[in-house]
């Protein structure tokens, strides 16, 4: 198996790392006081390390040179106090940022979850689940680590380097200038590193999303894998993706090793040269021994801030990439609740009848409905092309058509899982495009051919179909779906957990619970996609008998593939090549439509009926 949908290919990042990271500001802004306070505390703590060389200079040039033992002990006490203060300040920094930044991560994850829930079905058709999971877990964890550690130390180390070089220049300007020589080539190398590392970092994080997709599919599809003995092919697919990811990670490691090699070796060469020059100046009497000790101690204290540049640059690039990946999803447009209609695309219609104007029952209408998927070519053939159909109030219409005729797409337009390209759909005279999705879905209940259950109890899964439904509604819905018998036999009855996607139940049991969920709220409009396909003949007959009770008091559109399901309907609509080709009763269409007769009986369309 492979991913059924992949994240759209991401173009090379046009914005800079800084601009990418600045997009995090709305999430960091509520905790900015503690974050900036932590940065200030960290700068003060890092400055403590730069105070120690000055204390050492005083000890060497004063008490040590004068043989003052008491002064040496005093200097040691000062050094101890500075060290303790530094440790306490770093502890305070961690306390300041731990809880707020955990809250930033949680708020970003919540925002991502809410946004993904509101995005249209067409978005989820294009994106692999693993890509979304990796953005909501690994990428956000990386951003929290960057905000808590990388950003703080980028600020702290930059400030420490500036303060430290100021101290070095004050101790001995000639030695200080010598240590500044490697700075320009280091800056140039860091810019070059950033350009190359950003590309590899993005590739690695995208490949991690692909790998997550394969793992998720392998777990969810374990029965298929075992049933067909495909564990070896799945393992090969996993190892191929894992190998690609490992290769990319090794490329990242090579780039990081190269920059670290330069950052570690180049300053060390000039530090050694400064030491030789300093010893010469001490020998010539141009520099005191204490000043040289302070200079070299300060220079050694700057080793970590300088050496960390490569690591912090890599972390910044990975954080910028994670930010881009996060906003790849967050920037996806949510269709407006009530989009204004384009008059140029609308088909002129006769004036609405008085009943519709008064808001009385008019049933479900499809008026010249055309639909093509958003990512399909503009000149391509639409999935639905000018569909006209009226389901009268209280009527049940069976929708019949060959494979690929657009039945599932058509019924998905009613609860606005997709938006019509042109034309309109009305519920009792109200255009669904002028209603909020919440209003539409309060009036329309759905049950799909592939039932989806959640890791929750039977009760929670069924009552998800209606707000405010109670135990009596639950019992009625289970009875209609002919699920009351097997639910009662479960260990905790309706309180039994059904497991992930309800896989602890059979296909027929899941389908019956999905049907119960659709009818639990007594919806005025019911849309069913072949809801009885997984049932045996006897169970199907019982469900149909109970379902007639529901269909008698609702307006329903039912996708049907079998004559037994068609028998539930008052009329039948034949969908062919994206259009309604015929409408009538089952008997009428058997007589008049060769295509319908072929679908229902298997008889060749050219054979006549006697």
N, C-alpha and C positions, 0 to 999 in steps of 0.2 A: 504494500500500500504506500501511497505517497500523499503529500498534502493536497487537499482538494482546492485550496486557494492559497495564494501567496501574497505577501505584502507587495504593493506596487513598487517597482524599482525606484530607489531613491536617487535623485540626481546628486551630482557632486555638490557639496555644501558651498553656497555662494557667500553666505555671511561669515564674518570672522568668528573666532572662538569667543571673543569678548561679547559680540552682539548676541551670539547664541546663549551664553550664560546670563546675559542681562534679562532674558525672557523669563528667568526664574524669579525676578524681583517681586511680582504680585504675590507670590506664595511666601517669600521671605519677609516681605514688608511688615506683616503683623508681629514678627518676632525680631525686628531689626534692632531694637534697643539692646536686647541681650546678646545678639550676635556681634554687634559693634563693640559692646562692653567687653565681650570675651576677647575680641581682637586687641583692644587696648590693654587689657590685663596681660595677654600673651606677649605684647610688645614690651611691657614693663618687665615681665618675667625674663624675656630674652635679654633685656638690657642689664639684668643682674649679672649675667655671664660676662658682660663687657666691663663691669665694675671690678671684677676680680683681678684682671691684669693691672689696673691702676693701684689696687691695694698691694699687689705683689711688688710693683715698682717702689712704692713707699717703704715696704719691708726691706727690700734689697738695698736701696740707696740710703735708708735711714737706720733702723735697728741693727740689721746685719752688718752694715759697714761700720757702725759705731760700737758693735758688740753689746747692744742693749737687749738682754734676754727678755726682760719684761715687755719691751716693744714688740718682740717677735711673737710672744704669747698673745698680746693684744691684737696684732695683725691676724693671727690664726683664728681668734674669736670672731673678728670681723668677717673673715672669709666664711666661717661656719654659719654666721648669721645670714650672710648674703645667700648661701646655698639653701638654707632652710626657707628663706623668703621666696626664692625662685621656685622651690618645690610646691609651696603653698599656693603661689599664684597660678602655677600650671594646673593644680587641682581645682582651683576656683574657675579657671577657664573651662575645664571639662564640665563642671557642674552647671555653668551658665548656658552651655550649648546643647547638652544631652537631651533634655526634655523638649525644648522648642523645636530642634531640628527633627526629632522623631515625629513631632506634630506636623512639621512641614511635609515630611514624607507621607504621613497619613492623609493629609489634606489633598496632596497631589494624587494619591492613589484613589481617593474618593471622587475627586473631580474627573479622573480618567474613567472610573467605573460608571459614573453618571452619564458622562458624554457617550461612552460606548453603548450604553443602554438606549440612548435617544437617537443614535445614528440609524439610518434606514437599513433595510435588509440588503440592499444593493452594496452597501459598504462591507457588510459581513460576507457577502458572496465573494468579494475580491481579496479579503484578508484572511490569512491563516490564523487559527486560534493561537498557535504557539508564538507567533509574532506579537500578538496582543498581550499574551501572558508575560513574555520576556520584557515588554515595556512596562508592565505594571508591577513587576517584581525586581528582576536584576537591575534594570536601568534606574529605577527609583532608589534602590539601595546604594547604587554607585553615586547617585546625586547626593544622598544624605552623607555618605563618607566624604565626598568632595566639600560639601558645605561645612561639615564638622571639623575636617582635618585639612584638606587641600587648600581651601580658600583662606582659612585662618593662617596657615603657615606660609602661604604665598605672600600675604600681607606682612606677617611677622618677619619672615626671612628677608624680604626686601628691605624692611625698615632696619633690621639688624645689620645688613650689609652696608647700608648707607651710613648708619651711626658708627659702625665698626671702622669703615674706611676714613670717616672723619677723625676718629681717635688715632688711627694709624698715621694719618698725615700730620696730626698734632705731635705725635711722638718723634717722627722722623720723615720729613717730606720726601727725601730722596728714596728711602726704602718704600714709602707709600706709592710713589710714582712707578717704581719697579713692579709692584704687584698689580698696578692698573694696566700694564701692557697687555696681558691676555684677555682683558675684558672685551674689546671689539671683536676679535675672532670668536669668542664664546657666544656673543650675541648673534653673530651671523650664523653660526652652527645651530643655535637654538631655533632660529627662524626656519632654517632648512629642515630641521627635525620636525617642527610643528607641521609643516606642509605635508611631509611624507607620513607622519604618524597618524594624522587625522583621517587619511584615506584608509589605512590599515585598521584603525580602531573601529571605523564605521562598518567595514567589511566583517570584522570579527563579531560585532554585536548583532548584525543581521544574520550571520551564520548561526549564532547561538539561538536566535528565534526560529530558524529552520529546524535546528536540532530539537528544540523544545516541541515543535509541531510533530515531528516523527515520534518522539517519546510518547506524547499525548495520544496520538492515533494508535500506537502499538498497544497501549494500555486499554484504551476504550474498545479496540478491535481485537482483543486477545482471543475471543471465541472464534473469529474468522481465521486468524493466524493459525491457531491450533487445529481448527477444523480442516483447513486446506494444507496443513503442514508447511506453512510459509515462513516458519521462524528463521530459516537460514537466509532467505531472500531479504527479510526484514533486517536481520543482523547485518547483511552486506550493505543495505541502504544506510543503516545507522553508522556503520564503520566508515562508509564513504564520506558522510557528512562530518562525522567526528574527525576524520583525517584531514578534511579541508579546514575545519576549525583549528585543529592542532597546527597545521601549516601556517595559518594566518597568525596564530598566537606566537609561533616561533619567529615569524617575520617581525612582529611587534617586539619580541625579546631581543632580536638582533639590532633593531634600531635603538632600543633603549640601552643595550650594552655598548653600542658605538658612542652614544652621547655621553654615557657615564664614563667611558674610557677617557674621552677628551676632557670632561669636566674634572675628573679625578687627577689626571696626569699633568695637564697643562699648568694649573695653579701650583701643583707641588714643585714643578721645575723652577718656577719663579720664586716660590717660597724658599727653596734651597739657595737660590742666588741671593735673595734678600738676607738670609742668615749669614752667608759668607761675607757680604758687604757690611753687614752690621758688626760682625766680629772684627773686621778690619778697622771699622770706625772706632770701636771700643779700644782696640790696641793702640790706635793713634790718638786716643784721648778726645775724639770728637763726639763721642756718645757714651753715656754712663751705662754700666752693666744693668742697672735697674730698668733703664729705658729700653734696652735691647730685650730684656726678659718680658717687659710689658708689651712691647711690639710683637714679639713672637707668640706670646700667649694670646694676644688679641687676634693675631692672624690665625692661630690654631682654632680659636673659638669661632672664627668665620668659616671654617672648613665645612661644617654641617650645612649652614645656610647655602653655601655655594654648591656643595655636592648634591643637595636636594633639588637643585633646579631641574635636572633631567627628570626625576621622578614626579615633581610637581607639574612640569609641563605635560608629561604623559597623562597624569590624572586630570589636568584641565582639558586636554583633548578628549579623553574618554567621557568626561562629564559633559562637554559641549555636544559630543555625539549622542549621549543619552538624552540630553535636552532636545536635540533635533528630532530624535526618534519619538520622544514623548509628544512633541508638538506636531509631528506627522499625523498623529491620531487626533489631537485636540484641535488642529486646524481643519479637520474634515467638517464640511458644512452640514448642519442639521437643517433639513427642509423646513420652511416656515409652516406654522400651524395652519394658517389659512392663506395660502398663496393667492395673490390677485390673478385672475384669469386673463389670458391674452386674447383680446377680442379678435385679432387676426386669425387665430387658430380655432376659435370656437365656431361650431356649425350652427347656423340660424335654426331656431326651433319655433314651433307654433306657441302661442301664448299658453301658459300653464292653466290647467282647469281650476275652477273655483275651489274644488276640494283641496288641491295642493296649496293654493294661496291661503286657505284657512288653516293649513297645518294638519288636516285630517289625514287618515290613512291612505297612502297611495302605493305602499309596498316598496319594492326594490327595483330601480330602473337603471339600465345601462343605456346611455344615449350617445351613439356614434363614438364609442370608446376606442381609442387607439393607444397602444403601448409599445414602446421599445425600451430596452435596458439603457441606462445612462451612458455606459461605456461602449455601446454598439455604434457602428458607423452611421452617420446621418442618412446616407443613401441606401442603407440596408433595409431588408424587408422587416416590417414591424412584427412582433409576436402576435399582437392583436390589431386588427385593422377594420375599424368601423363596426364595432359590436353594438347591436341594438337588442335589448331584451327587457321584458317587463315581467317581474314576479309579483303577482297581485297580492294584496293583503291577505294573510292567512293561507296562502297557497304554497305548495312545495313543488319546486321545479328541479328535475334531475338534469344535470349537465353531462352530456355524453360526447365523446370524441376519441379519435385515435391517439396513440402515443405521440407526444410532441405537438398536439393541436393547440395547447395554451390553456388547458382547463385550470391547472393549479395556479397559473399566473393570473387568470381572470378572477378567481375567487380571492386571491391575495390582495387584489385591488380594493375589495370591499372594506376590510378593516384598516386600509391604508398601510399595508406592509410595503407596497410600492405605490407610487403616485402616477396617475394617468398622464400620458403624453398629451392627449387632446380628447375632447369630448367630456362627458361628466357622468357621475354616478350619484343617484339621489336615494335617500331614505325617507319615505313619506314626504317627498317633495323637497327635501332639504339637500342641497349639494354638499357632499361630504368634504369637498375641498374648502368649503366655507365654515366647517366645523373643526373644533380642535380634535386631535387624535383621541384624547381622553373621552370626549363626548361620543365619538364614533364607536369606540371600543366598549363603552358602557351599553350600547344598543346592539352591538354585533358580537356574537360568540362564535368561536371557531374550534374545529377539531380537524387535525391533519392526519393524512394517511400514516405518516411516521410519527407515532405518539412520543412526546418528550415528557418524561417525569423527572423530578428533582430529588436530591438527597434529603428527603423529608418524609413525614408520615403520609399514609394514604389520605387522612383527613386534610392535612395541609395542602397536598397536591390537588385535591378535588375542590376545596373551598377557595383555592386561588382563582377560580373562575368567576367569583362574584364577591364584592365587598358586602359585608353584613349578612351573609348567608349563615344559617344556624344549623343545628343538628338535624332538624326535621328536613331542611333542604338537602342536607348531605344524604340522609336515608333515602329520600325520593330520587335523588340523582343516581345513587348506587343501584337502586331498583331498576330505573330506566335503562341504565347501562348494563344490567344483568351482572353487576359486580358485587352485589350484597352477599351472595353465597360464598364466594372465595375470600372476600374480605373478612367475613365472620370467622372463617377457618384459620386466618393468620394468627400468629402467636399473641399479638396485642390488638387484634381486630383492626379498626381504623387508625389506631395509634401506632401501627407497625411501620418502621422505617423501610422504605422500598429500595434503598441503595442508590448508588450513582446511576442516573438515567433509568432507574427502575429495572435494572438488569436482573434483579432477583426474581422478577415476575416473568411470565411467558409473554409472547407478543400479543396474544389475544387478550390477556389480562390488562396489559398496558393500554391497549386500544380501548377497552371498556372503561378504564379509569379516565382516559382522555375524553371519551364521550360524556361521562358523568360530569367532568369538569366543565364541558361546554354547556350543559343544560341546567347546571345547579342554580344559576341566577335567573331562570325563566326569561331568557332574552327575547326581545321582540323580533330580532333577526338572527337567523342561525345559518352558518356557512360550514358545510361538512365536506371534507375531501376523502371520499371513499372510506367512510368510518368503520366499515364492517369487513374489510378485506382480510384481516387476520383471524376471523372467527370461523369455527366449524359450522356445518349446516344447521345443527340443532340449536346452538347458541345464537346463531344469526337470526333464526326464526323467532326466538324469544326476544332478542333485542329489537327486532323490527316491530313486533307486536307492542312492546312497551314504548318504542319511539313514536309510534303513531299518536300516542297521547300528547307528546310534546309538539309534534308537527301540526296537530289540530289547532294549536293556539299560538303559532308563530309563523313568520314568513321565512321560508327556508330555500336555500340553494344548495343542492347536494350533488357532488361529483360522483358518478356511478359508472361502474364497469361491468356489473352483472345484472341480469334481468331481475333478480330478487330485490336488489336495491332500487331499481327503476320502479318497481311496483309500489314503493312508498310514495311516489310523486303523483301530483295531479296532472302535470304536463311534463314533457321532455323537450330539451333544447339540444340540438345537434351542433357542436362547434367543429368547424372544418376550415383549415387554412386560415385561422385567425378571425373567422366570421361565423355568425349564427346562420347555418345553412337551412335549418328547418326547425319548426316548433309545432308540437302537437302531442296527442296522447301516445302512449306506447303502441297501441294497436294501429293508430293512424300512420305513424312513422314506419311501422313494419310493412304497411301496405304501399306507402308512397315514396319511401326513401331507400334506395338500394344500399347506400353507404351505411345507413343506420341498421338495416337488416343484416348487413355483413358484420357490423360490430357486435350485434346482439346474438346472432345465430352462427356466425362463421360462414354463412352462405356467400358465394362469390357475387359481387354486385351485378353481374350481367344475368344471373339466374332470376327468372321472374317468379312471383308468388301466385299460386293458383288458389 
